[in-house]
């Protein structure tokens, strides 16, 4: 099975499950953004505790961490190996790249902003690829994602079409996210 077949198969499964009301990806997308913010809050509470010397912030950090774990379990129902931890870090990295992109945009650096935004969205696509039940032992999708990231670097990661005009793997995952996850569905 090719990378194209893997993505096509994933899209078909998502469409079927969405039509059968087995998946509410719009809620899961909202929840994933919420989890990103909980991870960010954990980081800020840690640094605040360190900067102020007030250990009460560690207690808050613990409460936020427990909440984040519960919320992440609502999205990541089954996982193998270190997919749970990788998922958390991918969401965190996605959020950080988005924030750096926003700061670059505020400074007027549109080129850098676009690079960080693309990296953020690629990481977000990786989160969904890891957690949509498509990796079964052989890790085909994970391998394709990692090859894509390493071949062209984090900034482009095969977003642009290949010479024959077809999107690369990450481009296909981006298209998958556009089609499968619509936060505006009620």
N, C-alpha and C positions, 0 to 999 in steps of 0.2 A: 504494500500500500504506500502511495506517495504522500508527501506533505499535503498536497492539494486534496487528496482523498481524505486524509485525517481531518482537515478543517471542514470539508464538505460534510463528512459524517457527523462531526460535532454540531454544525449548524442544523442539520436535519433532526438530530436528537433534541436539540434545544427547542426548535419549532414545534415538534410533536409534544414534548412535555409542557410547553407553554400553552398550546391549544388545549391540552387535556387538564389544564390548571394544576399540574403537578409542580410547576416552578413559578415563583413570583420574583423574577429577576429584578424588577424595578425596586422592590423592597430590599432585595439583597444588595443591590447597588447602593441604595441609601445607607443600609447598614454597614457596608464596607467603608463608605466615607466616614461614617460615625466611628468605626473602629480605628481608622486612620487618626482621627482627632483624639481618641482615647490614648493611642500610642504617643501622640505628641504631648498630651497632658501628662502622661507618665514621665516623659523626658523633662518637661518644665518643672514638675514637682521635685524631681531629683536635683536639678540644678539649683532650684530655689532653696532646697534644704542645704545643699553644699555652700551656697553663697551666704545664707543667713545664719547657718549653724543651728537652725530650729528643726529639731527632729520630728515635730508634729507633721511636717510635710511628707516624711516617710510613711506615716500612718495614712495620709491621704493617698499617697502613691500606691500603697497596698490595696486600698479600697478601689481605686481606679483600675488597677491591674486585674483584680478579681472580676470587675464588671467587664473589662475588655475580654477576658477569657470566656466568660459566659456568652457574650455577644458574638465572638468569633466562632464559637461552637455552633451557632445558628446558621452560619454560612458553610463552615467546613465540617461536614458531618462524618466523612470517612477520609482517612489519609494513611499513607504509609511512610515509613522512614522519617525523614525530617521535613516533610511537606508542611506540617503545622507551623513549625518555626520559620521555614522559608517563606511561607505565606505572610506571616506577621512582618518579616523583614522587607518583603517585596512591597507590602502596603505602606510601611513606614518610609521606605526609600522613594516610592512614588509620590507620597505627600511632600517629602523634603525637596524633591526635584521640582514639584509644582510651586512650592514656596520660593525657591531660588529663581525660578522662571518669572514669577510675579514681581520679585524685587528687581530683576533685570529689566522687565518691562517698565516698571516705575522709573527706572533710571534712563529710559529711552533706548535701551539696547535690545532692539527687536530680534536681532539675529541670535544672540545668546538666549533670549527668552524662548524663542521657538525651539532651540536645541534642548533646553531643559524641559519644556512642555512635551516635546516628542518623547524624551527619555521617560518622563513621568507616565505618559499614556502607555508606552511600551511595557513598563513595569506593571501597570495596572492590567494590561492584557495578559501578562504572564501570570498574575494572580488568578485570573479566571481560567486560564488554560490549566493551571495546576489543580483547580478545584471544581472542574466541571466533569469529573469522572472519566477523563480521556486518557489518563496515564495508567496503564495496567502492566506493571512489571517491566516491560521493555523500554519504557520511558521515551517513546518516539517523539512525542510532542515536546517534552522537556529538552531532549537533544536538539530538536529542530530550533527551538527558541534560543538555546545557548549558542548554537552554531551561528544563528542569525546575529545575535548580539556581538559575538567575537569577530565575525567576518568583516563587519563594517563599523564596529564601535557602537557605543551606547547611543550616540546622538542620532544616527540614521537608522541603524538596525533594520535594514531592508524595508523601510517605509516606502521608499521610492520604487516605482516599477522597474523591472529588469529590462534589458535591452529589447526583449520581445513585447514589452508593454504590460506584462503580467506582474501583479504585485508580488513582492517577496513574502516570506512566511509571516513576519511581523505585520506587514501591511494587511494580510488576510485576517490576522487576529484582530487588528484594529477594526476592520470591516465587520467581523463577527460581533464585536462589542456594539458597534453602531446598530446592527440589526437585532441583536438578541436582548440588549438591555436598554430599555427606554424608561427613564425615571418619570416621564410625564404620563405614563399609563396609569389610570386609576383603577 
